[in-house]
Amino acid sequence: MRDTKERFSYTTVCLHWIVGLIIISLLAVGTYMEEFEAYNLYPIHKSIGMLIFVIILGRVAWRLINGWPAPAANYKKWEHNLAVVVHWTLLIGTIIFPISGMIMSGAAGHGLAIFGLEVYPLNPDPLDSSNVIALNETMAGIAHEIHEILGKVFILAIALHIAGALKHHLIDKDGTLRRMLGKKLAS
């Protein structure tokens, strides 16, 4: 089933909530790791980030095939424009986020593994096995900056997205949130 003005498809609803909740969780864990230098969480963060990337690609493909959903009601032009910017930011950002993380880790010499299954090897220092040698420090640094800046942009975009959903539900009472919960708009 494809999305309609009255109801979003099961695929759209599932992909939205799976990607959304995991990205929010990864943002929270990433912020915690950075703030408290919780290095023991990096393997889990990277593993989940790489796994969700596969689902993200499916979500992006689904959105491109299915098209953008029609609004549940008519809105002011600025509201519609803000929604478009936020939705594109979230869609493109969900692609750039894991890519920048993977480039950052690989270029820094830390390799990539999914729950211990090596995808791209570490680059250990032959003189000190507890250390790694960066493959490309510049690329790792750029990817780190992108990942960090995108984290801040994403927190803002998610806050705007949630605020918009609550406005639609509590003030406009237009059924937008009902559709994203898989329910049909009231006739």
N, CA, C and O of each residue as an XYZ file, in Angstrom:
748
protein
N       0.833     -1.182      0.000
C       0.000      0.000      0.000
C       0.880      1.248      0.000
O       1.893      1.302      0.697
N       0.492      2.236     -0.775
C       1.214      3.497     -0.834
C       0.555      4.506      0.107
O      -0.583      4.323      0.541
N       1.294      5.572      0.413
C       0.739      6.632      1.245
C      -0.409      7.326      0.518
O      -0.381      7.499     -0.700
N      -1.401      7.710      1.280
C      -2.486      8.521      0.734
C      -2.639      9.743      1.644
O      -1.994      9.835      2.688
N      -3.483     10.659      1.241
C      -3.726     11.840      2.079
C      -4.387     11.435      3.397
O      -4.224     12.118      4.408
N      -5.126     10.337      3.389
C      -5.852      9.897      4.578
C      -5.027      9.004      5.501
O      -5.248      8.993      6.712
N      -4.072      8.249      4.936
C      -3.341      7.272      5.753
C      -1.961      7.017      5.152
O      -1.799      6.940      3.934
N      -0.975      6.887      6.034
C       0.362      6.482      5.593
C       0.426      4.961      5.578
O      -0.236      4.290      6.370
N       1.226      4.433      4.675
C       1.379      2.986      4.571
C       2.100      2.434      5.799
O       2.784      3.163      6.518
N       1.935      1.156      6.018
C       2.609      0.456      7.111
C       4.122      0.599      6.955
O       4.837      0.770      7.942
N       4.607      0.529      5.723
C       6.041      0.665      5.456
C       6.536      2.036      5.885
O       7.560      2.139      6.560
N       5.827      3.084      5.505
C       6.217      4.444      5.875
C       6.240      4.613      7.389
O       7.198      5.153      7.944
N       5.195      4.155      8.052
C       5.095      4.296      9.504
C       6.236      3.548     10.198
O       6.895      4.103     11.077
N       6.470      2.306      9.813
C       7.534      1.508     10.444
C       8.913      2.128     10.216
O       9.701      2.264     11.151
N       9.195      2.499      8.978
C      10.502      3.087      8.675
C      10.700      4.402      9.429
O      11.788      4.658      9.943
N       9.679      5.224      9.500
C       9.766      6.498     10.208
C      10.125      6.285     11.672
O      11.058      6.905     12.182
N       9.385      5.407     12.350
C       9.588      5.228     13.791
C      10.876      4.475     14.104
O      11.561      4.808     15.072
N      11.217      3.471     13.307
C      12.460      2.728     13.553
C      13.655      3.661     13.394
O      14.496      3.761     14.288
N      13.725      4.343     12.250
C      14.858      5.245     12.001
C      14.855      6.385     13.018
O      15.898      6.704     13.588
N      13.707      6.994     13.248
C      13.632      8.128     14.168
C      14.086      7.785     15.577
O      14.906      8.492     16.163
N      13.559      6.715     16.111
C      13.906      6.350     17.492
C      15.363      5.914     17.622
O      16.013      6.218     18.623
N      15.875      5.212     16.632
C      17.281      4.791     16.712
C      18.213      5.986     16.547
O      19.222      6.078     17.246
N      17.894      6.899     15.637
C      18.729      8.093     15.472
C      18.727      8.929     16.752
O      19.779      9.400     17.185
N      17.565      9.115     17.354
C      17.494      9.864     18.619
C      18.328      9.169     19.694
O      19.032      9.831     20.456
N      18.254      7.842     19.758
C      19.052      7.088     20.736
C      20.545      7.244     20.466
O      21.332      7.444     21.390
N      20.928      7.151     19.192
C      22.349      7.313     18.845
C      22.833      8.725     19.139
O      23.976      8.911     19.559
N      21.984      9.716     18.925
C      22.337     11.094     19.279
C      22.582     11.218     20.784
O      23.559     11.831     21.213
N      21.698     10.640     21.569
C      21.842     10.703     23.026
C      23.119      9.989     23.479
O      23.875     10.513     24.296
N      23.347      8.801     22.944
C      24.551      8.047     23.315
C      25.804      8.769     22.823
O      26.800      8.843     23.543
N      25.760      9.302     21.594
C      26.907     10.026     21.049
C      27.251     11.256     21.872
O      28.425     11.538     22.110
N      26.239     11.983     22.305
C      26.457     13.160     23.152
C      27.071     12.737     24.483
O      28.004     13.373     24.974
N      26.549     11.674     25.056
C      27.085     11.154     26.314
C      28.545     10.711     26.147
O      29.398     11.021     26.978
N      28.817      9.979     25.055
C      30.189      9.494     24.824
C      31.165     10.661     24.720
O      32.248     10.631     25.303
N      30.775     11.672     23.983
C      31.636     12.845     23.773
C      31.843     13.613     25.075
O      32.959     14.019     25.400
N      30.768     13.803     25.801
C      30.819     14.595     27.036
C      31.640     13.911     28.132
O      32.408     14.562     28.840
N      31.473     12.600     28.263
C      32.090     11.882     29.382
C      33.216     10.933     28.946
O      33.697     10.120     29.735
N      33.627     11.051     27.674
C      34.702     10.206     27.132
C      34.446      8.725     27.426
O      35.338      8.005     27.874
N      33.237      8.296     27.170
C      32.817      6.912     27.425
C      33.223      6.047     26.230
O      32.380      5.641     25.430
N      34.510      5.775     26.122
C      35.057      5.049     24.968
C      34.513      3.633     24.841
O      34.489      3.074     23.744
N      34.082      3.055     25.939
C      33.552      1.687     25.887
C      32.235      1.605     25.097
O      31.831      0.515     24.692
N      31.568      2.737     24.877
C      30.309      2.734     24.127
C      30.502      2.888     22.618
O      29.570      2.656     21.848
N      31.700      3.276     22.193
C      31.942      3.501     20.765
C      31.647      2.280     19.896
O      31.008      2.435     18.855
N      32.080      1.076     20.268
C      31.780     -0.085     19.408
C      30.271     -0.323     19.226
O      29.823     -0.695     18.142
N      29.503     -0.109     20.285
C      28.049     -0.291     20.190
C      27.445      0.803     19.310
O      26.614      0.526     18.446
N      27.867      2.039     19.537
C      27.384      3.181     18.757
C      27.664      2.983     17.266
O      26.791      3.191     16.423
N      28.897      2.577     16.959
C      29.273      2.360     15.556
C      28.513      1.180     14.950
O      28.079      1.251     13.800
N      28.350      0.118     15.697
C      27.639     -1.059     15.191
C      26.194     -0.731     14.850
O      25.710     -1.066     13.769
N      25.514     -0.079     15.772
C      24.115      0.276     15.531
C      24.018      1.286     14.391
O      23.115      1.198     13.559
N      24.939      2.238     14.350
C      24.953      3.222     13.263
C      25.105      2.581     11.897
O      24.447      2.994     10.942
N      25.971      1.570     11.791
C      26.154      0.901     10.497
C      24.936      0.049     10.140
O      24.543     -0.015      8.975
N      24.348     -0.596     11.125
C      23.165     -1.417     10.852
C      21.967     -0.556     10.446
O      21.232     -0.902      9.521
N      21.776      0.562     11.140
C      20.631      1.418     10.807
C      20.820      2.047      9.428
O      19.841      2.415      8.777
N      22.065      2.174      8.979
C      22.317      2.757      7.660
C      21.616      1.959      6.563
O      21.127      2.534      5.591
N      21.568      0.659      6.714
C      20.884     -0.189      5.728
C      19.380      0.149      5.711
O      18.772      0.255      4.647
N      18.805      0.312      6.889
C      17.382      0.664      6.980
C      17.158      2.075      6.448
O      16.151      2.341      5.792
N      18.096      2.980      6.732
C      17.995      4.355      6.229
C      17.964      4.360      4.707
O      17.159      5.076      4.110
N      18.815      3.585      4.080
C      18.818      3.528      2.612
C      17.474      3.021      2.093
O      16.968      3.508      1.082
N      16.901      2.044      2.789
C      15.567      1.564      2.425
C      14.522      2.649      2.601
O      13.619      2.782      1.775
N      14.635      3.423      3.666
C      13.676      4.509      3.919
C      13.782      5.584      2.842
O      12.767      6.073      2.345
N      15.000      5.946      2.486
C      15.197      6.960      1.444
C      14.647      6.449      0.109
O      13.960      7.181     -0.603
N      14.947      5.207     -0.223
C      14.433      4.627     -1.472
C      12.901      4.622     -1.453
O      12.268      4.963     -2.452
N      12.306      4.237     -0.321
C      10.855      4.210     -0.198
C      10.271      5.615     -0.386
O       9.254      5.785     -1.059
N      10.919      6.613      0.209
C      10.426      7.980      0.088
C      10.510      8.447     -1.363
O       9.595      9.108     -1.854
N      11.599      8.110     -2.050
C      11.750      8.522     -3.446
C      10.743      7.808     -4.350
O      10.205      8.414     -5.277
N      10.489      6.545     -4.090
C       9.521      5.770     -4.880
C       8.095      6.217     -4.572
O       7.283      6.406     -5.477
N       7.806      6.379     -3.299
C       6.449      6.691     -2.839
C       6.115      8.178     -2.978
O       4.941      8.544     -3.034
N       7.124      9.025     -3.034
C       6.912     10.470     -3.084
C       6.650     11.040     -1.707
O       6.496     10.309     -0.730
N       6.603     12.361     -1.648
C       6.329     13.036     -0.379
C       4.830     13.010     -0.125
O       4.040     13.209     -1.047
N       4.437     12.768      1.112
C       2.999     12.730      1.407
C       2.361     14.108      1.309
O       2.997     15.123      1.593
N       1.112     14.129      0.908
C       0.354     15.378      0.865
C       0.063     15.815      2.299
O      -0.184     14.972      3.161
N       0.090     17.120      2.565
C      -0.262     17.586      3.911
C      -1.701     17.200      4.254
O      -2.549     17.069      3.372
N      -1.957     17.024      5.530
C      -3.297     16.649      5.978
C      -4.281     17.811      5.845
O      -5.493     17.600      5.796
N      -3.755     19.041      5.787
C      -4.608     20.227      5.663
C      -3.793     21.322      4.986
O      -2.605     21.140      4.718
N      -4.422     22.447      4.711
C      -3.711     23.591      4.134
C      -3.069     24.396      5.258
O      -3.673     24.611      6.309
N      -1.855     24.830      5.023
C      -1.116     25.570      6.042
C      -0.597     26.865      5.464
O      -0.606     27.075      4.251
N      -0.146     27.724      6.350
C       0.490     28.960      5.919
C       1.761     28.599      5.157
O       2.385     27.570      5.414
N       2.132     29.464      4.218
C       3.284     29.195      3.370
C       4.556     28.996      4.197
O       5.344     28.097      3.903
N       4.768     29.820      5.226
C       5.980     29.696      6.029
C       6.014     28.371      6.783
O       7.081     27.782      6.955
N       4.852     27.899      7.233
C       4.792     26.609      7.925
C       5.157     25.476      6.966
O       5.927     24.578      7.308
N       4.596     25.534      5.774
C       4.887     24.508      4.769
C       6.374     24.534      4.397
O       7.008     23.483      4.310
N       6.927     25.720      4.180
C       8.346     25.839      3.821
C       9.251     25.323      4.943
O      10.232     24.629      4.678
N       8.926     25.658      6.182
C       9.709     25.164      7.314
C       9.636     23.637      7.388
O      10.646     22.975      7.629
N       8.456     23.088      7.184
C       8.291     21.625      7.210
C       9.137     20.972      6.116
O       9.775     19.946      6.351
N       9.142     21.562      4.929
C       9.939     21.012      3.820
C      11.427     21.026      4.184
O      12.123     20.032      3.977
N      11.918     22.147      4.724
C      13.337     22.247      5.109
C      13.673     21.215      6.184
O      14.699     20.540      6.099
N      12.814     21.092      7.191
C      13.066     20.133      8.278
C      13.055     18.701      7.746
O      13.931     17.910      8.096
N      12.082     18.357      6.909
C      12.013     16.997      6.376
C      13.221     16.677      5.502
O      13.773     15.581      5.603
N      13.640     17.602      4.651
C      14.834     17.360      3.828
C      16.085     17.262      4.689
O      16.956     16.433      4.428
N      16.179     18.103      5.715
C      17.329     18.046      6.631
C      17.402     16.672      7.289
O      18.473     16.071      7.370
N      16.265     16.182      7.756
C      16.238     14.871      8.413
C      16.558     13.749      7.424
O      17.310     12.830      7.747
N      15.994     13.825      6.231
C      16.220     12.755      5.248
C      17.682     12.709      4.798
O      18.308     11.649      4.822
N      18.217     13.849      4.392
C      19.612     13.893      3.922
C      20.567     13.637      5.088
O      21.566     12.932      4.945
N      20.244     14.218      6.239
C      21.094     14.029      7.413
C      21.216     12.582      7.850
O      22.278     12.152      8.302
N      20.118     11.819      7.716
C      20.194     10.408      8.117
C      21.144      9.616      7.220
O      21.625      8.552      7.608
N      21.411     10.136      6.024
C      22.382      9.481      5.146
C      23.800      9.935      5.503
O      24.717      9.119      5.605
N      23.965     11.250      5.691
C      25.289     11.805      5.949
C      25.814     11.385      7.326
O      27.013     11.158      7.493
N      24.927     11.284      8.295
C      25.344     10.930      9.660
C      26.161      9.630      9.707
O      27.307      9.655     10.156
N      25.611      8.509      9.261
C      26.392      7.274      9.356
C      27.603      7.265      8.422
O      28.638      6.691      8.758
N      27.482      7.897      7.253
C      28.632      7.937      6.342
C      29.782      8.703      6.981
O      30.925      8.249      6.942
N      29.490      9.861      7.569
C      30.559     10.635      8.209
C      31.166      9.865      9.383
O      32.374      9.930      9.611
N      30.338      9.144     10.117
C      30.854      8.335     11.227
C      31.763      7.211     10.751
O      32.807      6.950     11.349
N      31.361      6.549      9.675
C      32.184      5.459      9.143
C      33.507      5.991      8.579
O      34.562      5.392      8.788
N      33.443      7.121      7.862
C      34.680      7.715      7.333
C      35.578      8.153      8.480
O      36.785      7.914      8.450
N      35.004      8.787      9.481
C      35.775      9.243     10.640
C      36.517      8.080     11.287
O      37.717      8.174     11.545
N      35.818      6.997     11.545
C      36.425      5.848     12.220
C      37.467      5.160     11.346
O      38.565      4.847     11.807
N      37.119      4.927     10.080
C      38.054      4.248      9.181
C      39.293      5.072      8.913
O      40.406      4.551      8.988
N      39.125      6.358      8.598
C      40.266      7.220      8.282
C      41.150      7.454      9.500
O      42.355      7.661      9.357
N      40.570      7.423     10.696
C      41.354      7.604     11.921
C      42.125      6.340     12.305
O      42.903      6.355     13.259
N      41.914      5.246     11.565
C      42.631      4.007     11.832
C      41.936      3.070     12.791
O      42.476      2.018     13.130
N      40.733      3.438     13.239
C      40.020      2.616     14.224
C      39.250      1.459     13.606
O      38.756      0.590     14.324
N      39.146      1.441     12.294
C      38.440      0.353     11.631
C      36.947      0.411     11.880
O      36.444      1.310     12.554
N      36.246     -0.569     11.321
C      34.799     -0.669     11.481
C      34.440     -2.119     11.773
O      34.921     -3.039     11.110
N      33.601     -2.305     12.760
C      33.131     -3.649     13.096
C      31.678     -3.543     13.526
O      31.260     -2.550     14.121
N      30.921     -4.576     13.217
C      29.531     -4.646     13.653
C      29.463     -5.738     14.715
O      29.493     -6.931     14.415
N      29.371     -5.296     15.953
C      29.347     -6.191     17.105
C      30.444     -7.252     17.011
O      30.194     -8.446     17.174
N      31.660     -6.787     16.744
C      32.830     -7.653     16.713
C      33.156     -8.248     15.360
O      34.262     -8.753     15.167
N      32.232     -8.204     14.418
C      32.480     -8.719     13.075
C      33.173     -7.621     12.266
O      32.571     -6.596     11.945
N      34.436     -7.851     11.947
C      35.237     -6.828     11.282
C      34.751     -6.569      9.857
O      34.632     -7.489      9.048
N      34.473     -5.294      9.569
C      34.058     -4.860      8.238
C      35.241     -4.200      7.543
O      35.470     -4.403      6.351
N      35.984     -3.409      8.302
C      37.174     -2.716      7.813
C      38.191     -2.770      8.953
O      37.869     -2.380     10.076
N      39.411     -3.243      8.689
C      40.326     -3.525      9.792
C      40.902     -2.283     10.479
O      41.003     -1.204      9.897
N      41.269     -2.488     11.727
C      42.044     -1.497     12.473
C      43.381     -1.305     11.775
O      43.828     -2.172     11.024
N      44.013     -0.175     12.024
C      45.364      0.057     11.520
C      46.279      0.215     12.741
O      46.620      1.331     13.133
N      46.674     -0.932     13.339
C      47.432     -0.857     14.595
C      48.845     -0.312     14.386
O      49.457     -0.505     13.335
N      49.336      0.364     15.405
C      50.714      0.848     15.429
C      51.613     -0.362     15.675
O      51.462     -1.034     16.694
N      52.546     -0.655     14.763
C      53.393     -1.839     14.956
C      54.293     -1.748     16.184
O      54.765     -2.771     16.681
N      54.535     -0.532     16.679
C      55.395     -0.364     17.849
C      54.617     -0.360     19.162
O      55.187     -0.568     20.233
N      53.307     -0.122     19.068
C      52.469     -0.071     20.262
C      51.078     -0.585     19.887
O      50.263      0.171     19.356
N      50.807     -1.841     20.153
C      49.559     -2.465     19.714
C      48.308     -1.870     20.367
O      47.193     -2.142     19.922
N      48.480     -1.065     21.412
C      47.321     -0.432     22.044
C      46.945      0.876     21.336
O      45.982      1.541     21.718
N      47.703      1.230     20.318
C      47.492      2.464     19.573
C      47.158      2.150     18.122
O      47.466      1.063     17.633
N      46.529      3.097     17.431
C      46.271      2.946     16.004
C      46.925      4.109     15.263
O      47.184      5.168     15.834
N      47.182      3.883     13.985
C      47.748      4.928     13.133
C      46.661      5.367     12.165
O      46.043      4.548     11.485
N      46.442      6.674     12.118
C      45.429      7.221     11.207
C      45.852      6.970      9.770
O      47.028      7.087      9.425
N      44.883      6.624      8.939
C      45.138      6.453      7.509
C      45.127      7.799      6.804
O      45.875      8.019      5.852
N      44.275      8.695      7.279
C      44.180     10.030      6.698
C      43.610     10.956      7.772
O      42.396     11.046      7.951
N      44.511     11.644      8.486
C      44.080     12.498      9.597
C      43.172     13.629      9.142
O      42.224     13.980      9.843
N      43.450     14.205      7.973
C      42.628     15.301      7.459
C      41.203     14.830      7.205
O      40.240     15.477      7.617
N      41.080     13.699      6.524
C      39.748     13.172      6.227
C      39.018     12.788      7.512
O      37.818     13.031      7.644
N      39.736     12.195      8.450
C      39.119     11.829      9.726
C      38.642     13.077     10.460
O      37.564     13.073     11.055
N      39.434     14.141     10.423
C      39.062     15.390     11.084
C      37.855     16.047     10.445
O      36.964     16.527     11.145
N      37.818     16.074      9.117
C      36.672     16.653      8.408
C      35.402     15.852      8.712
O      34.348     16.423      8.993
N      35.518     14.534      8.651
C      34.359     13.674      8.934
C      33.894     13.865     10.378
O      32.694     13.863     10.652
N      34.842     14.030     11.295
C      34.491     14.267     12.704
C      33.723     15.572     12.849
O      32.715     15.618     13.554
N      34.181     16.631     12.195
C      33.495     17.923     12.259
C      32.086     17.835     11.676
O      31.133     18.367     12.245
N      31.969     17.157     10.537
C      30.647     16.985      9.916
C      29.723     16.236     10.872
O      28.575     16.631     11.076
N      30.230     15.159     11.451
C      29.440     14.339     12.370
C      28.998     15.171     13.584
O      27.852     15.086     14.024
N      29.912     15.962     14.105
C      29.613     16.767     15.287
C      28.631     17.900     14.970
O      27.674     18.114     15.713
N      28.862     18.616     13.882
C      27.962     19.710     13.496
C      26.582     19.158     13.154
O      25.565     19.721     13.558
N      26.552     18.057     12.412
C      25.274     17.452     12.049
C      24.492     17.023     13.293
O      23.263     17.083     13.311
N      25.208     16.593     14.325
C      24.533     16.232     15.576
C      23.755     17.406     16.139
O      22.614     17.250     16.573
N      24.370     18.582     16.134
C      23.690     19.783     16.647
C      22.527     20.190     15.736
O      21.452     20.548     16.217
N      22.748     20.134     14.428
C      21.688     20.460     13.471
C      20.523     19.490     13.639
O      19.357     19.881     13.582
N      20.857     18.230     13.843
C      19.820     17.199     13.973
C      18.986     17.388     15.230
O      17.770     17.195     15.203
N      19.622     17.761     16.323
C      18.874     18.000     17.559
C      17.854     19.117     17.325
O      16.710     19.012     17.767
N      18.259     20.177     16.637
C      17.346     21.270     16.316
C      16.230     20.794     15.377
O      15.055     21.086     15.603
N      16.607     20.060     14.323
C      15.609     19.590     13.352
C      14.609     18.637     14.002
O      13.412     18.711     13.725
N      15.088     17.755     14.855
C      14.186     16.815     15.541
C      13.255     17.570     16.484
O      12.066     17.262     16.570
N      13.803     18.567     17.195
C      12.963     19.371     18.093
C      11.870     20.088     17.299
O      10.717     20.129     17.728
N      12.230     20.654     16.145
C      11.235     21.320     15.298
C      10.215     20.317     14.763
O       9.022     20.614     14.693
N      10.686     19.135     14.388
C       9.802     18.091     13.860
C       8.787     17.654     14.920
O       7.597     17.527     14.630
N       9.254     17.428     16.128
C       8.361     17.021     17.221
C       7.409     18.160     17.580
O       6.220     17.932     17.802
N       7.934     19.387     17.637
C       7.070     20.540     17.937
C       5.984     20.683     16.871
O       4.827     20.962     17.185
N       6.370     20.488     15.605
C       5.386     20.563     14.521
C       4.325     19.482     14.649
O       3.137     19.742     14.458
N       4.757     18.267     14.971
C       3.801     17.164     15.130
C       2.832     17.448     16.274
O       1.633     17.194     16.159
N       3.360     17.976     17.375
C       2.487     18.298     18.512
C       1.537     19.452     18.177
O       0.372     19.436     18.577
N       2.036     20.450     17.444
C       1.171     21.556     17.011
C       0.034     21.025     16.143
O      -1.127     21.386     16.336
N       0.379     20.163     15.182
C      -0.651     19.576     14.321
C      -1.694     18.831     15.147
O      -2.894     18.918     14.884
N      -1.218     18.103     16.142
C      -2.114     17.244     16.922
C      -2.936     18.032     17.953
O      -4.146     17.836     18.067
N      -2.281     18.910     18.690
C      -2.947     19.573     19.811
C      -3.654     20.877     19.430
O      -4.699     21.205     19.991
N      -3.086     21.614     18.482
C      -3.667     22.911     18.124
C      -4.509     22.801     16.851
O      -5.684     23.168     16.842
N      -3.891     22.289     15.771
C      -4.605     22.196     14.491
C      -5.629     21.069     14.480
O      -6.645     21.141     13.789
N      -5.347     20.029     15.252
C      -6.208     18.830     15.305
C      -6.531     18.316     13.894
O      -7.679     18.009     13.574
N      -5.476     18.233     13.056
C      -5.664     17.914     11.641
C      -5.400     16.448     11.272
O      -5.597     16.060     10.121
N      -4.968     15.652     12.214
C      -4.772     14.231     11.934
C      -3.390     13.853     11.433
O      -3.143     12.684     11.136
N      -2.474     14.828     11.332
C      -1.123     14.515     10.842
C      -0.455     13.446     11.703
O       0.100     12.478     11.184
N      -0.512     13.625     12.997
C       0.109     12.639     13.897
C      -0.629     11.300     13.825
O       0.003     10.247     13.908
N      -1.927     11.325     13.674
C      -2.689     10.073     13.525
C      -2.164      9.280     12.331
O      -1.993      8.064     12.413
N      -1.908      9.978     11.218
C      -1.394      9.287     10.021
C      -0.048      8.642     10.321
O       0.211      7.520      9.885
N       0.821      9.345     11.069
C       2.145      8.797     11.349
C       2.079      7.678     12.383
O       3.069      6.980     12.604
N       0.940      7.506     13.006
C       0.722      6.366     13.896
C       0.012      5.230     13.160
O      -0.355      4.223     13.765
N      -0.179      5.402     11.844
C      -0.788      4.360     11.028
C      -2.300      4.375     11.024
O      -2.936      3.439     10.541
N      -2.875      5.432     11.559
C      -4.340      5.513     11.611
C      -4.862      6.362     10.475
O      -4.137      7.183      9.913
N      -6.105      6.163     10.144
C      -6.751      6.900      9.056
C      -7.288      8.234      9.578
O      -7.747      8.323     10.717
N      -7.228      9.252      8.750
C      -7.806     10.540      9.113
C      -9.315     10.393      9.276
O      -9.963      9.646      8.543
N      -9.855     11.110     10.238
C     -11.310     11.098     10.432
C     -11.969     11.787      9.234
O     -11.489     12.818      8.763
N     -13.044     11.225      8.759
C     -13.737     11.790      7.577
C     -14.550     12.998      7.933
O     -15.190     13.589      7.063
